Amino acid sequence: MTNSKQSSKNMASKAASTLNDTSASKIQKSLAASVLSQSSTSNQTSGDMETVASNVLKSDKYSDDTKSLAASVLSQSNKSR
């Protein structure tokens, strides 16, 4: 199944900055990589990344930037899952 939704240019830019940030956490970089993989492609979020992103959004320990990446990842998810 292909995904017609794509990451916005703004989110793709934020994701690229996160990947280049040496102080970014592993989870931030994973989410950023997923956001970028859905920019200008028909790639869709994997089930594993949906779970990670969902857990980030449910937790109080993550920053607003991390949560915005997670929200973008989930917005590309497969509705039928």
Chimera marker file (.cmm) of the C-alpha trace (Angstrom):
<marker_set name="trace">
<marker id="1" x="0.000" y="0.000" z="0.000" r="1" g="1" b="0" radius="0.5"/>
<marker id="2" x="1.355" y="3.422" z="-0.868" r="1" g="1" b="0" radius="0.5"/>
<marker id="3" x="0.886" y="6.514" z="1.219" r="1" g="1" b="0" radius="0.5"/>
<marker id="4" x="-0.361" y="9.704" z="-0.409" r="1" g="1" b="0" radius="0.5"/>
<marker id="5" x="0.507" y="11.796" z="2.664" r="1" g="1" b="0" radius="0.5"/>
<marker id="6" x="3.980" y="13.307" z="2.913" r="1" g="1" b="0" radius="0.5"/>
<marker id="7" x="5.923" y="15.177" z="5.557" r="1" g="1" b="0" radius="0.5"/>
<marker id="8" x="5.709" y="18.935" z="5.160" r="1" g="1" b="0" radius="0.5"/>
<marker id="9" x="8.766" y="20.885" z="4.072" r="1" g="1" b="0" radius="0.5"/>
<marker id="10" x="8.846" y="22.528" z="7.486" r="1" g="1" b="0" radius="0.5"/>
<marker id="11" x="8.877" y="19.166" z="9.283" r="1" g="1" b="0" radius="0.5"/>
<marker id="12" x="11.431" y="17.749" z="6.850" r="1" g="1" b="0" radius="0.5"/>
<marker id="13" x="13.690" y="20.719" z="7.584" r="1" g="1" b="0" radius="0.5"/>
<marker id="14" x="13.256" y="20.234" z="11.335" r="1" g="1" b="0" radius="0.5"/>
<marker id="15" x="14.021" y="16.523" z="10.929" r="1" g="1" b="0" radius="0.5"/>
<marker id="16" x="17.184" y="17.252" z="8.934" r="1" g="1" b="0" radius="0.5"/>
<marker id="17" x="18.355" y="19.676" z="11.626" r="1" g="1" b="0" radius="0.5"/>
<marker id="18" x="17.685" y="17.039" z="14.278" r="1" g="1" b="0" radius="0.5"/>
<marker id="19" x="19.742" y="14.447" z="12.426" r="1" g="1" b="0" radius="0.5"/>
<marker id="20" x="22.640" y="16.907" z="12.223" r="1" g="1" b="0" radius="0.5"/>
<marker id="21" x="22.378" y="17.838" z="15.911" r="1" g="1" b="0" radius="0.5"/>
<marker id="22" x="25.072" y="15.999" z="17.882" r="1" g="1" b="0" radius="0.5"/>
<marker id="23" x="23.095" y="16.503" z="21.112" r="1" g="1" b="0" radius="0.5"/>
<marker id="24" x="19.883" y="14.951" z="19.739" r="1" g="1" b="0" radius="0.5"/>
<marker id="25" x="18.820" y="11.727" z="21.431" r="1" g="1" b="0" radius="0.5"/>
<marker id="26" x="18.572" y="8.373" z="19.699" r="1" g="1" b="0" radius="0.5"/>
<marker id="27" x="14.772" y="8.540" z="19.799" r="1" g="1" b="0" radius="0.5"/>
<marker id="28" x="14.777" y="12.032" z="18.268" r="1" g="1" b="0" radius="0.5"/>
<marker id="29" x="17.042" y="10.841" z="15.474" r="1" g="1" b="0" radius="0.5"/>
<marker id="30" x="14.876" y="7.774" z="14.820" r="1" g="1" b="0" radius="0.5"/>
<marker id="31" x="11.754" y="9.901" z="14.584" r="1" g="1" b="0" radius="0.5"/>
<marker id="32" x="13.546" y="12.458" z="12.413" r="1" g="1" b="0" radius="0.5"/>
<marker id="33" x="14.743" y="9.736" z="10.046" r="1" g="1" b="0" radius="0.5"/>
<marker id="34" x="11.185" y="8.453" z="9.729" r="1" g="1" b="0" radius="0.5"/>
<marker id="35" x="9.884" y="11.959" z="8.999" r="1" g="1" b="0" radius="0.5"/>
<marker id="36" x="12.531" y="12.451" z="6.308" r="1" g="1" b="0" radius="0.5"/>
<marker id="37" x="11.826" y="9.061" z="4.758" r="1" g="1" b="0" radius="0.5"/>
<marker id="38" x="8.238" y="10.219" z="4.226" r="1" g="1" b="0" radius="0.5"/>
<marker id="39" x="9.187" y="13.501" z="2.608" r="1" g="1" b="0" radius="0.5"/>
<marker id="40" x="8.655" y="13.589" z="-1.164" r="1" g="1" b="0" radius="0.5"/>
<marker id="41" x="8.058" y="9.826" z="-1.267" r="1" g="1" b="0" radius="0.5"/>
<marker id="42" x="5.147" y="7.438" z="-0.859" r="1" g="1" b="0" radius="0.5"/>
<marker id="43" x="6.830" y="5.682" z="2.093" r="1" g="1" b="0" radius="0.5"/>
<marker id="44" x="4.610" y="5.000" z="5.035" r="1" g="1" b="0" radius="0.5"/>
<marker id="45" x="5.319" y="4.664" z="8.752" r="1" g="1" b="0" radius="0.5"/>
<marker id="46" x="6.178" y="1.156" z="9.928" r="1" g="1" b="0" radius="0.5"/>
<marker id="47" x="4.191" y="-0.452" z="12.714" r="1" g="1" b="0" radius="0.5"/>
<marker id="48" x="7.232" y="-0.305" z="14.982" r="1" g="1" b="0" radius="0.5"/>
<marker id="49" x="7.696" y="3.431" z="14.426" r="1" g="1" b="0" radius="0.5"/>
<marker id="50" x="3.976" y="3.997" z="15.013" r="1" g="1" b="0" radius="0.5"/>
<marker id="51" x="4.394" y="2.380" z="18.429" r="1" g="1" b="0" radius="0.5"/>
<marker id="52" x="7.501" y="4.427" z="19.260" r="1" g="1" b="0" radius="0.5"/>
<marker id="53" x="5.832" y="7.677" z="18.191" r="1" g="1" b="0" radius="0.5"/>
<marker id="54" x="2.677" y="6.849" z="20.119" r="1" g="1" b="0" radius="0.5"/>
<marker id="55" x="4.680" y="6.130" z="23.273" r="1" g="1" b="0" radius="0.5"/>
<marker id="56" x="6.551" y="9.436" z="22.906" r="1" g="1" b="0" radius="0.5"/>
<marker id="57" x="3.279" y="11.357" z="22.670" r="1" g="1" b="0" radius="0.5"/>
<marker id="58" x="1.893" y="9.612" z="25.776" r="1" g="1" b="0" radius="0.5"/>
<marker id="59" x="4.966" y="10.367" z="27.886" r="1" g="1" b="0" radius="0.5"/>
<marker id="60" x="5.756" y="13.523" z="29.844" r="1" g="1" b="0" radius="0.5"/>
<marker id="61" x="9.514" y="13.034" z="29.593" r="1" g="1" b="0" radius="0.5"/>
<marker id="62" x="9.905" y="14.161" z="25.962" r="1" g="1" b="0" radius="0.5"/>
<marker id="63" x="10.321" y="17.730" z="24.702" r="1" g="1" b="0" radius="0.5"/>
<marker id="64" x="7.839" y="19.535" z="22.484" r="1" g="1" b="0" radius="0.5"/>
<marker id="65" x="10.272" y="19.162" z="19.554" r="1" g="1" b="0" radius="0.5"/>
<marker id="66" x="10.417" y="15.397" z="20.028" r="1" g="1" b="0" radius="0.5"/>
<marker id="67" x="6.636" y="15.228" z="20.295" r="1" g="1" b="0" radius="0.5"/>
<marker id="68" x="6.192" y="17.245" z="17.106" r="1" g="1" b="0" radius="0.5"/>
<marker id="69" x="8.409" y="14.765" z="15.242" r="1" g="1" b="0" radius="0.5"/>
<marker id="70" x="6.376" y="11.901" z="16.737" r="1" g="1" b="0" radius="0.5"/>
<marker id="71" x="3.115" y="13.553" z="15.680" r="1" g="1" b="0" radius="0.5"/>
<marker id="72" x="4.406" y="13.929" z="12.141" r="1" g="1" b="0" radius="0.5"/>
<marker id="73" x="5.402" y="10.264" z="12.064" r="1" g="1" b="0" radius="0.5"/>
<marker id="74" x="1.932" y="9.228" z="13.236" r="1" g="1" b="0" radius="0.5"/>
<marker id="75" x="0.240" y="11.453" z="10.685" r="1" g="1" b="0" radius="0.5"/>
<marker id="76" x="1.829" y="9.256" z="7.996" r="1" g="1" b="0" radius="0.5"/>
<marker id="77" x="0.628" y="6.015" z="9.580" r="1" g="1" b="0" radius="0.5"/>
<marker id="78" x="-1.496" y="3.319" z="8.011" r="1" g="1" b="0" radius="0.5"/>
<marker id="79" x="-5.102" y="3.895" z="9.072" r="1" g="1" b="0" radius="0.5"/>
<marker id="80" x="-5.980" y="0.236" z="8.597" r="1" g="1" b="0" radius="0.5"/>
<marker id="81" x="-3.473" y="-0.924" z="11.210" r="1" g="1" b="0" radius="0.5"/>
<link id1="1" id2="2" r="1" g="1" b="0" radius="0.2"/>
<link id1="2" id2="3" r="1" g="1" b="0" radius="0.2"/>
<link id1="3" id2="4" r="1" g="1" b="0" radius="0.2"/>
<link id1="4" id2="5" r="1" g="1" b="0" radius="0.2"/>
<link id1="5" id2="6" r="1" g="1" b="0" radius="0.2"/>
<link id1="6" id2="7" r="1" g="1" b="0" radius="0.2"/>
<link id1="7" id2="8" r="1" g="1" b="0" radius="0.2"/>
<link id1="8" id2="9" r="1" g="1" b="0" radius="0.2"/>
<link id1="9" id2="10" r="1" g="1" b="0" radius="0.2"/>
<link id1="10" id2="11" r="1" g="1" b="0" radius="0.2"/>
<link id1="11" id2="12" r="1" g="1" b="0" radius="0.2"/>
<link id1="12" id2="13" r="1" g="1" b="0" radius="0.2"/>
<link id1="13" id2="14" r="1" g="1" b="0" radius="0.2"/>
<link id1="14" id2="15" r="1" g="1" b="0" radius="0.2"/>
<link id1="15" id2="16" r="1" g="1" b="0" radius="0.2"/>
<link id1="16" id2="17" r="1" g="1" b="0" radius="0.2"/>
<link id1="17" id2="18" r="1" g="1" b="0" radius="0.2"/>
<link id1="18" id2="19" r="1" g="1" b="0" radius="0.2"/>
<link id1="19" id2="20" r="1" g="1" b="0" radius="0.2"/>
<link id1="20" id2="21" r="1" g="1" b="0" radius="0.2"/>
<link id1="21" id2="22" r="1" g="1" b="0" radius="0.2"/>
<link id1="22" id2="23" r="1" g="1" b="0" radius="0.2"/>
<link id1="23" id2="24" r="1" g="1" b="0" radius="0.2"/>
<link id1="24" id2="25" r="1" g="1" b="0" radius="0.2"/>
<link id1="25" id2="26" r="1" g="1" b="0" radius="0.2"/>
<link id1="26" id2="27" r="1" g="1" b="0" radius="0.2"/>
<link id1="27" id2="28" r="1" g="1" b="0" radius="0.2"/>
<link id1="28" id2="29" r="1" g="1" b="0" radius="0.2"/>
<link id1="29" id2="30" r="1" g="1" b="0" radius="0.2"/>
<link id1="30" id2="31" r="1" g="1" b="0" radius="0.2"/>
<link id1="31" id2="32" r="1" g="1" b="0" radius="0.2"/>
<link id1="32" id2="33" r="1" g="1" b="0" radius="0.2"/>
<link id1="33" id2="34" r="1" g="1" b="0" radius="0.2"/>
<link id1="34" id2="35" r="1" g="1" b="0" radius="0.2"/>
<link id1="35" id2="36" r="1" g="1" b="0" radius="0.2"/>
<link id1="36" id2="37" r="1" g="1" b="0" radius="0.2"/>
<link id1="37" id2="38" r="1" g="1" b="0" radius="0.2"/>
<link id1="38" id2="39" r="1" g="1" b="0" radius="0.2"/>
<link id1="39" id2="40" r="1" g="1" b="0" radius="0.2"/>
<link id1="40" id2="41" r="1" g="1" b="0" radius="0.2"/>
<link id1="41" id2="42" r="1" g="1" b="0" radius="0.2"/>
<link id1="42" id2="43" r="1" g="1" b="0" radius="0.2"/>
<link id1="43" id2="44" r="1" g="1" b="0" radius="0.2"/>
<link id1="44" id2="45" r="1" g="1" b="0" radius="0.2"/>
<link id1="45" id2="46" r="1" g="1" b="0" radius="0.2"/>
<link id1="46" id2="47" r="1" g="1" b="0" radius="0.2"/>
<link id1="47" id2="48" r="1" g="1" b="0" radius="0.2"/>
<link id1="48" id2="49" r="1" g="1" b="0" radius="0.2"/>
<link id1="49" id2="50" r="1" g="1" b="0" radius="0.2"/>
<link id1="50" id2="51" r="1" g="1" b="0" radius="0.2"/>
<link id1="51" id2="52" r="1" g="1" b="0" radius="0.2"/>
<link id1="52" id2="53" r="1" g="1" b="0" radius="0.2"/>
<link id1="53" id2="54" r="1" g="1" b="0" radius="0.2"/>
<link id1="54" id2="55" r="1" g="1" b="0" radius="0.2"/>
<link id1="55" id2="56" r="1" g="1" b="0" radius="0.2"/>
<link id1="56" id2="57" r="1" g="1" b="0" radius="0.2"/>
<link id1="57" id2="58" r="1" g="1" b="0" radius="0.2"/>
<link id1="58" id2="59" r="1" g="1" b="0" radius="0.2"/>
<link id1="59" id2="60" r="1" g="1" b="0" radius="0.2"/>
<link id1="60" id2="61" r="1" g="1" b="0" radius="0.2"/>
<link id1="61" id2="62" r="1" g="1" b="0" radius="0.2"/>
<link id1="62" id2="63" r="1" g="1" b="0" radius="0.2"/>
<link id1="63" id2="64" r="1" g="1" b="0" radius="0.2"/>
<link id1="64" id2="65" r="1" g="1" b="0" radius="0.2"/>
<link id1="65" id2="66" r="1" g="1" b="0" radius="0.2"/>
<link id1="66" id2="67" r="1" g="1" b="0" radius="0.2"/>
<link id1="67" id2="68" r="1" g="1" b="0" radius="0.2"/>
<link id1="68" id2="69" r="1" g="1" b="0" radius="0.2"/>
<link id1="69" id2="70" r="1" g="1" b="0" radius="0.2"/>
<link id1="70" id2="71" r="1" g="1" b="0" radius="0.2"/>
<link id1="71" id2="72" r="1" g="1" b="0" radius="0.2"/>
<link id1="72" id2="73" r="1" g="1" b="0" radius="0.2"/>
<link id1="73" id2="74" r="1" g="1" b="0" radius="0.2"/>
<link id1="74" id2="75" r="1" g="1" b="0" radius="0.2"/>
<link id1="75" id2="76" r="1" g="1" b="0" radius="0.2"/>
<link id1="76" id2="77" r="1" g="1" b="0" radius="0.2"/>
<link id1="77" id2="78" r="1" g="1" b="0" radius="0.2"/>
<link id1="78" id2="79" r="1" g="1" b="0" radius="0.2"/>
<link id1="79" id2="80" r="1" g="1" b="0" radius="0.2"/>
<link id1="80" id2="81" r="1" g="1" b="0" radius="0.2"/>
</marker_set>
